[in-house]
Amino acid sequence: MRRYRLLIPAILSIIFFSSGLVAQKPTVAIVEWDDKAKEGRDHAEVRIVQVGDPVPGLVVHILTDGTATNGIDYRAISSSWQMDKMVKIGILPTQDGILEGDETLRIELLESPDYTVEPQHRSVTVTILDEQLPDIEFIDPSSTDDESKESVALKIVLSKAYSEEIALDYTVQGVLAENGKDFLLEPGTLVIPAGEMEASINLQIIDDNEAEDDETVVIRLGKTRNANIGTTDSHYYTIRNDDDEPSRSIVYDRIYGALLGFRAGCAMGAATEYNWPQKQLEETFGLVDEFIPYVHYGDTWSHPAGSTEDGGERHKLMCTAIMEKQDRINADDLLEVWLRDCEIEDMYHMTQPYDRILLGYAKWGIPPGDMPQTRYGSPYDLGEHIHLTARTFQAVPCINAGDPENAIEDMNDL
């Protein structure tokens, strides 16, 4: 499970930002990189880092405890680690074939006269999922229907039947949709009887006969008992407007037009994006006047026809912030949308590494003004090419049309 935490850059940035102090000896911190492992299939990873200027060959000491036993439930982990800037510790679970439920491994940095332990990052906890338990997930990641369909069953499936009752917690979020006004569903617990392979979360839609935008309800799976969360751990249900077309503000039309133009152009351009001479591109692709699927250079997966990549994702987030505020936005406005709508573990196929690092800073609570200045290509900073995010700012001059001074101010802030 590649559940990237990306907290290392945040740690490197928060220590000694405002104090101006200089450490007399190295400071070390431990962070989760991938906090879940599964017996026989998947490993977890934690990392120990030196904050600030590293001391080569530093030896750090750790303590392991928890319900999982070192050397029995996972490959034995040494109690001492030699490191320069960083050291990775892999947690490789043992496939024991025993039904014992999920187990936890806690790793704590021990004090030493050779280094100081960063107080907020003294320990981490990793969960080892039991392979004997079934996986549980939504059968589909999303669905859409008219507002007039007032009852919706969102199906949950198990990878195999289980001999005991399964309890599944879930949360509910409305995006433009308001609970109690547009839909009825409270966060709760779904209970699946022993031996059953599927169940449903029942969503009630309120048909208000109002002309309004499409609305979305997001249901996310949380803690489980006697099961493991599978890949499709959230479902986005869109309530499609089936009344008259709602009235639109000038801001909406302006930004929506920029979004459509950007999406269409990038979706066609991405298929031809190779570092080739123009003549070779023309001979290969001819005139592109429709959406086609493509495999981007350096990728191993196919992109569906009409899809965009990292630039399109950034542009959509920016347009969302502007349309919701109905006005100019600053970095804090955009940050709120990133934090609400982005999940690091879901961003691999649609974004660049520095997008995920940037979100890591944001989730850690680092104010935009305190984020470190990027150095071209330097490890663990915001990464090379982040300056190219400016090419996805088309919505900024649109909302500032006729006002170049504010457009420049907003561009620099964002």
Phi, psi and omega in degrees: 000113183272075180262084186292129176267325176053040181268345182304311180297328179294319179297317181297336185268333187273338183285127175063025179296310187256343186282330182073011181280158177241125182293137178279337175218162187296149175252133181241151179218152177240136183225154174280131172256318175217108192265010178227137175230161179226137183304126173078353186234321197213141178254162174252170181211135170237161182225139172255130183233150169268126180274129182085206181292124184282154172256112182301140176074015180296136177255123178247154185240141183231160174239133177248135173209193184116186180282340176272142184258129180300128178085350179245305179274345176205158180304137187304137179249132179294153178272353179226140183224130175267137186213158168257261177281322187205153173224138179262138175240114178270138177250109184252104184292152175272135177272091188265350179068015182253132176281109184223001181079174179293147179235160180237147174237124177249130179242124182240136174284131179267150179292152178204148175293349183273345183203167175250138178269125179295120191302321184283348183228055183273331184211160175223160178232131179246139177258129176256112182281140181279121181295338182287343179275150178286156170273145179230136183197168171291147177286331177228147178281341183201161175199162183218141173203166182294155179298334181289343175278101193271352179227124183231129176256113179266110191281136174248136182234154175252150177286338177197158178289156181227150188281350180236163178296141179247133177245132185230118176276147177216154177246163183228134177225134174260132175246105191071341177266140182246127179295130183095341179246316181253336179204166177232111174190119178261151172304145184191200181232126176264127180253126180249118182298155178303136178088345180279149182254349182205163177202179182221146168262122187265118181255127178258128180258137178260115179275102186266359179056034177248139174285118185204168178292161171302146182236154185231139173244127181249124177247125182242136178281141181243234182286149177230157169239126179071027175199163175248143177289130180274197186290314184273083187264008177212155178227131179253110179256122181260125175272108185277129178297123177241019174258198180294161177294129181289157175290144183244144174279163176299322179299315181300310181299317183296312183285322179296323176296318177297322180294316180295316180297317179297313183297314182295313181296316181291323181296325177280322181290328183298326181293337182252011186279086175229151179277062181246161170298151184300323180299319180294322177296317180296319180293327183279314189253340184065211177273119179266111180231020177208165178280134178226149175290158183204159170245117183285153178299136181086349180264160176243009182233159180268145175257131180296155176303134179089000182269156175242186182235223189301315181299319178297323179293316179297319182294320178297319179296319179293317178296321178301314180298318181292316182293324180288324179277336183060034182193184174300152178236156173244185184298324181293323177297316180293322179301319180300319180291317177303312183295325182282319192256350186252139173236123185305317186289346180261003190262001191298317187275350188237001184219174175265161178305322183290337173296318181290324176295317179300318178294326176300316175302314184296315180295332179282349177092017179282122177299144181307322181292342181262357179291142184294151176291135180288145173242131190309109173078003184288137181299142173070004170266202182284355171088162179289159176074002181295338177297339181286352175300337180297337181287352180254021185260026184303329182291336183292310175294334178294316181286341179253025183305129181082005183224073186298328181297313179290328176299316178295317180299314181294320180300314180295320181294315181290000000 
